[in-house]
């Protein structure tokens, strides 16, 4: 295991939580093992581990980008991660308001629906 992979796993666990990462690791197969290492080293070991942008802001950027590009399947995961990154519900809504203006109301509207459902689930689980 490389240092970047170890750093990536540490950051990934701190951001997404052990339960999520454990599930993802358990579902890894020979088919996607290389891809999972790539994501762990690149996204988590390089990008998310950089101290150039604080986790709160990085979280807001990620949610906005996912919503703007219509990659809604990962919005809920990153909404859940806000519990660890420090991005508040207000922060997320501000980011999604930017999505509405710069990427379109339908994409922001769908992401807001996901955020509301996810926050409600998080409250039940708390």
C-alpha positions as CSV (number, residue, x, y, z in Angstrom):
1,X,0.0,0.0,0.0
2,X,1.4,3.4,-0.9
3,X,1.5,6.4,1.4
4,X,-1.0,8.2,-0.8
5,X,-3.4,5.2,-0.5
6,X,-3.0,5.1,3.3
7,X,-3.6,8.9,3.4
8,X,-6.6,8.5,1.1
9,X,-8.2,5.8,3.3
10,X,-7.7,7.9,6.4
11,X,-9.3,11.0,4.8
12,X,-12.0,8.9,3.2
13,X,-12.9,7.4,6.6
14,X,-12.8,10.8,8.3
15,X,-15.1,12.2,5.7
16,X,-17.5,9.4,4.8
17,X,-17.3,7.4,8.0
18,X,-16.0,3.9,8.7
19,X,-19.4,2.2,8.0
20,X,-19.6,3.6,4.5
21,X,-15.9,2.8,3.7
22,X,-16.2,-0.7,5.2
23,X,-19.3,-1.4,3.0
24,X,-17.5,-0.1,-0.1
25,X,-14.4,-2.1,0.6
26,X,-16.5,-5.3,1.2
27,X,-18.1,-4.8,-2.2
28,X,-14.9,-4.4,-4.1
29,X,-14.2,-7.0,-6.7
30,X,-11.3,-7.9,-9.0
31,X,-13.1,-6.0,-11.7
32,X,-13.1,-2.6,-9.9
33,X,-10.2,-3.1,-7.5
34,X,-7.9,-0.9,-9.6
35,X,-10.5,1.8,-10.0
36,X,-11.1,1.8,-6.2
37,X,-7.4,2.3,-5.6
38,X,-7.3,5.1,-8.2
39,X,-10.2,6.9,-6.4
40,X,-8.6,6.3,-3.0
41,X,-5.3,7.7,-4.1
42,X,-6.4,10.4,-6.4
43,X,-9.7,11.8,-5.0
44,X,-9.1,11.0,-1.3
45,X,-5.3,10.8,-1.0
46,X,-4.5,13.9,-3.2
47,X,-7.6,16.2,-3.6
48,X,-9.5,15.7,-0.3
49,X,-6.3,15.3,1.7
50,X,-4.9,18.7,0.6
51,X,-5.1,21.5,3.1
52,X,-5.5,24.1,0.4
53,X,-9.3,24.1,0.9
54,X,-10.9,23.3,4.3
55,X,-13.2,20.2,4.4
56,X,-16.3,22.4,4.9
57,X,-15.7,24.3,1.7
58,X,-14.5,21.2,-0.2
59,X,-17.8,19.5,0.8
60,X,-19.9,22.4,-0.5
61,X,-17.9,22.4,-3.7
62,X,-18.4,18.7,-4.2
63,X,-22.1,18.8,-3.6
64,X,-22.6,21.8,-5.9
65,X,-20.5,20.1,-8.7
66,X,-22.4,16.8,-8.3
67,X,-25.7,18.6,-8.5
68,X,-24.6,20.9,-11.4
69,X,-23.4,17.9,-13.5
70,X,-26.5,15.9,-12.7
71,X,-24.6,13.2,-10.8
72,X,-27.3,13.0,-8.2
73,X,-26.5,9.4,-7.2
74,X,-23.6,10.7,-5.0
75,X,-25.3,13.7,-3.6
76,X,-26.8,11.8,-0.6
77,X,-23.4,10.3,0.3
78,X,-21.8,13.8,0.3
79,X,-24.8,15.3,2.2
80,X,-24.2,12.6,4.9
81,X,-20.5,13.5,4.9
82,X,-21.3,17.1,6.0
83,X,-21.8,15.7,9.5
84,X,-18.0,15.2,9.4
85,X,-16.9,18.1,7.3
86,X,-18.7,20.9,9.1
87,X,-20.8,22.1,6.2
88,X,-24.2,23.1,7.7
89,X,-27.6,22.7,6.0
90,X,-27.4,26.5,5.4
91,X,-24.1,26.0,3.7
92,X,-25.4,23.3,1.5
93,X,-28.5,25.3,0.5
94,X,-26.3,28.3,-0.4
95,X,-24.2,26.0,-2.6
96,X,-27.4,24.6,-4.3
97,X,-28.7,28.1,-4.8
98,X,-25.5,28.7,-6.9
99,X,-26.3,25.6,-8.8
100,X,-29.8,26.9,-9.6
101,X,-28.4,30.2,-11.0
102,X,-25.3,28.8,-12.8
103,X,-26.4,25.3,-13.8
104,X,-30.2,25.3,-13.8
105,X,-33.1,25.2,-11.5
106,X,-34.1,21.5,-12.3
107,X,-30.7,20.2,-11.2
108,X,-30.7,22.2,-8.0
109,X,-34.4,21.3,-7.3
110,X,-33.6,17.6,-7.6
111,X,-30.5,17.9,-5.4
112,X,-32.5,19.9,-2.8
113,X,-35.1,17.0,-2.8
114,X,-32.2,14.6,-2.1
115,X,-30.8,16.8,0.6
116,X,-34.1,17.1,2.4
117,X,-34.6,13.3,2.3
118,X,-31.1,12.7,3.4
119,X,-31.2,15.2,6.3
120,X,-34.5,13.7,7.5
121,X,-32.9,10.2,7.4
122,X,-29.9,11.6,9.3
123,X,-32.2,13.0,12.0
124,X,-33.9,9.7,12.4
125,X,-30.6,7.9,12.8
126,X,-29.3,10.4,15.4
